[in-house]
């Protein structure tokens, strides 16, 4: 097997041109919009993605709705309002809410907002099923509070219950890293996120990136084997 070229190791984070947006600069040699990688023909991949957006179906409806909301309301609507606008444009009438137990107050408010806008909601908390963490093999010392029943987060059951409820669009409210991945994997309905949990930064995870040059320098320190 041939070794990958150095250019093949580069990706969008290495680009400073961002010419893919307005085509007012130039594409770097490694640009994923113009350069094929491995067995993949980038032109064929682009055409296949375009087909998903041009053939009638849910992908096209969601793509058009998202573009319309961005074009009409850029910098004008909150994330809550954008979700409502998106739901209505794709014909979603029943929204599922996969919520963290730590954000139940926010979920209750969001549910009221949806109702005020004529949308039905159905929420499932992360601790649903109330399985103790040790029941799936989590060592007792990994419990946040020792010596008591501590339910594991159950995103698979959250997804299954929302699937059974027949939701048209599911909204993540503060699921933990990894639990959100499992929920998205098992959700039958499309998924969007309202709140991304960050217990340290008040659910604003981007703050760690903004302050990586000062307060969070440790993020850029290389880990040693």
matplotlib code that plots the C-alpha trace (Angstrom):
import matplotlib.pyplot as plt

x = [0.0, 1.4, 2.1, -0.2, 1.2, 1.9, -0.8, -3.3, -2.7, -3.9, -7.5, -9.8, -8.3, -5.0, -6.5, -6.3, -8.0, -11.5, -12.0, -14.8, -17.2, -17.1, -14.4, -12.7, -9.2, -7.7, -8.0, -4.9, -3.4, -4.8, -8.3, -11.0, -13.2, -10.8, -8.5, -9.4, -8.2, -7.4, -10.0, -12.5, -13.2, -14.0, -16.0, -18.1, -18.5, -19.6, -22.2, -23.6, -24.0, -25.7, -28.1, -29.1, -30.1, -31.9, -33.9, -37.3, -37.1, -36.2, -32.6, -33.8, -36.5, -34.0, -31.3, -33.7, -35.2, -31.8, -30.6, -33.8, -33.5, -29.8, -30.6, -33.6, -32.6, -28.8, -27.9, -31.5, -33.0, -31.9, -31.1, -34.5, -36.3, -34.2, -35.3, -38.9, -38.5, -36.7, -39.3, -42.2, -40.4, -39.8, -43.4, -42.4, -45.3, -44.1, -40.6, -38.8, -36.5, -33.6, -32.7, -30.1, -31.4, -29.3, -31.2, -34.8, -35.6, -34.5, -36.4, -39.6, -39.2, -38.4, -41.5, -43.7, -42.1, -42.9, -46.5, -46.8, -45.7, -48.2, -45.7, -46.2, -43.3, -42.4, -39.4, -37.3, -34.8, -31.3, -31.8, -34.9, -35.0, -33.1, -30.4, -27.6, -24.2, -22.8, -25.4, -23.5, -20.1, -19.2, -16.8, -18.4, -15.5, -16.6, -19.8, -20.0, -21.5, -20.2, -22.3, -25.8, -27.9, -26.6, -28.5, -26.5, -27.5, -29.5, -29.4, -30.3, -33.6, -34.2, -34.0, -36.2, -38.9, -38.9, -39.0, -42.0, -43.6, -43.4, -41.5, -40.7, -37.6, -35.5, -33.7, -30.7, -30.7, -27.4, -26.6, -23.1, -20.3, -20.7, -24.2, -25.2, -23.4, -25.4, -28.6, -28.0, -27.0, -30.3, -32.7, -35.1, -35.9, -33.4, -31.6, -30.5, -28.9, -30.2, -27.7, -24.3, -23.2, -20.1, -20.4, -17.3, -18.1, -21.8, -22.6, -20.5, -17.8, -16.3, -15.1, -12.3, -11.1, -11.3, -9.2, -6.7, -4.0, -4.3, -6.6, -6.7, -3.1, -3.2, -5.3, -2.4, 0.2, 1.2, 0.5, 3.4, 3.2]
y = [0.0, 3.4, 5.9, 8.9, 12.1, 15.0, 17.0, 14.2, 14.8, 18.4, 19.4, 22.4, 23.4, 24.0, 26.4, 30.2, 31.0, 29.8, 30.2, 27.6, 30.3, 33.1, 32.0, 35.3, 33.9, 30.6, 27.0, 25.7, 22.6, 20.3, 21.8, 19.1, 20.9, 20.2, 17.4, 13.7, 11.6, 7.9, 6.0, 8.8, 11.1, 14.4, 15.5, 12.4, 13.0, 16.6, 15.4, 12.8, 15.3, 17.7, 14.9, 14.6, 18.2, 18.2, 15.0, 15.4, 14.0, 14.9, 15.8, 18.4, 19.8, 20.2, 21.7, 24.3, 25.1, 25.6, 27.8, 29.9, 30.5, 31.5, 33.8, 35.5, 35.6, 35.7, 37.3, 38.1, 35.0, 33.1, 29.4, 28.7, 30.7, 29.1, 25.6, 26.7, 28.2, 25.0, 22.7, 24.5, 24.7, 20.9, 20.2, 18.9, 19.1, 17.0, 17.8, 15.4, 16.8, 14.6, 16.4, 16.2, 16.0, 19.1, 21.2, 20.3, 23.9, 24.9, 22.0, 23.1, 26.7, 25.4, 23.2, 26.2, 28.2, 25.4, 25.2, 29.0, 28.6, 25.8, 22.9, 19.8, 18.5, 15.3, 15.1, 12.2, 12.7, 11.2, 9.1, 7.3, 3.6, 4.4, 1.7, 1.9, 2.6, -0.7, -2.7, -2.2, -2.7, 0.9, 0.6, 2.0, 4.4, 6.2, 7.3, 11.0, 10.2, 7.1, 4.5, 5.2, 4.4, 6.5, 6.1, 6.0, 8.3, 6.2, 7.9, 4.7, 4.5, 8.2, 7.7, 4.6, 6.2, 9.3, 7.0, 5.3, 8.7, 9.4, 12.7, 14.5, 16.3, 15.7, 18.4, 17.7, 19.7, 19.3, 15.6, 14.6, 14.1, 10.6, 10.3, 12.8, 10.6, 7.5, 9.4, 10.7, 7.2, 5.6, 8.5, 7.8, 11.5, 14.1, 15.7, 19.3, 20.7, 23.5, 23.4, 21.8, 20.9, 22.4, 22.2, 24.4, 27.2, 27.6, 25.5, 27.7, 25.3, 27.7, 29.8, 27.3, 27.9, 31.7, 31.6, 28.9, 31.5, 32.5, 30.9, 27.5, 27.2, 23.6, 22.8, 23.5, 21.6, 18.4, 15.2, 13.0, 9.2]
z = [0.0, -1.0, 1.7, 1.8, 0.3, 2.7, 1.0, 1.8, 5.5, 5.2, 5.6, 6.0, 9.3, 7.5, 5.0, 5.3, 1.9, 2.5, -1.2, -1.2, 0.1, -2.4, -4.9, -4.6, -3.8, -4.9, -3.9, -2.1, -3.7, -0.9, -1.0, -0.5, -3.0, -5.9, -4.9, -4.9, -2.0, -2.3, -4.3, -4.0, -7.1, -5.6, -8.6, -8.3, -4.5, -5.2, -7.7, -5.3, -2.6, -5.0, -6.0, -2.3, -2.4, -5.8, -5.6, -3.9, -0.3, 3.3, 2.5, -0.1, 2.3, 5.1, 2.9, 1.4, 4.9, 6.4, 3.6, 3.7, 7.4, 7.1, 4.2, 5.8, 9.4, 9.6, 12.9, 13.6, 15.2, 18.4, 18.1, 19.8, 17.1, 14.3, 15.5, 15.4, 11.9, 10.7, 12.2, 10.5, 7.1, 7.0, 8.2, 11.7, 14.0, 17.0, 18.4, 20.6, 23.3, 24.5, 27.7, 30.4, 33.9, 34.7, 32.2, 33.0, 33.8, 30.3, 28.8, 30.5, 29.2, 25.7, 25.8, 26.7, 23.8, 21.4, 22.5, 22.1, 18.5, 17.8, 18.0, 20.1, 22.2, 23.9, 26.2, 27.5, 30.3, 30.2, 33.3, 31.9, 32.9, 36.1, 35.5, 38.0, 36.3, 37.7, 35.8, 32.6, 34.1, 35.1, 38.2, 41.4, 41.8, 38.6, 40.1, 40.8, 44.3, 45.9, 47.8, 46.4, 43.3, 40.5, 37.2, 34.0, 31.1, 28.7, 25.3, 23.5, 25.4, 25.0, 21.2, 21.2, 23.2, 21.0, 18.0, 19.5, 20.1, 16.4, 16.7, 13.4, 14.7, 17.8, 19.8, 22.0, 25.2, 27.0, 26.6, 27.6, 25.2, 23.8, 25.0, 22.3, 19.8, 20.9, 20.8, 17.3, 16.1, 17.4, 16.6, 13.7, 13.3, 12.2, 15.1, 15.9, 19.0, 21.2, 24.1, 24.1, 27.6, 29.2, 33.0, 33.5, 31.0, 31.5, 28.3, 26.1, 25.0, 22.4, 25.3, 25.8, 22.3, 22.6, 25.7, 24.7, 24.4, 28.0, 30.6, 28.9, 27.6, 28.8, 25.7, 23.4, 25.5, 23.9, 25.8, 26.5, 26.1]

ax = plt.figure().add_subplot(projection="3d")
ax.plot(x, y, z, "-o")
ax.set_aspect("equal")
plt.show()
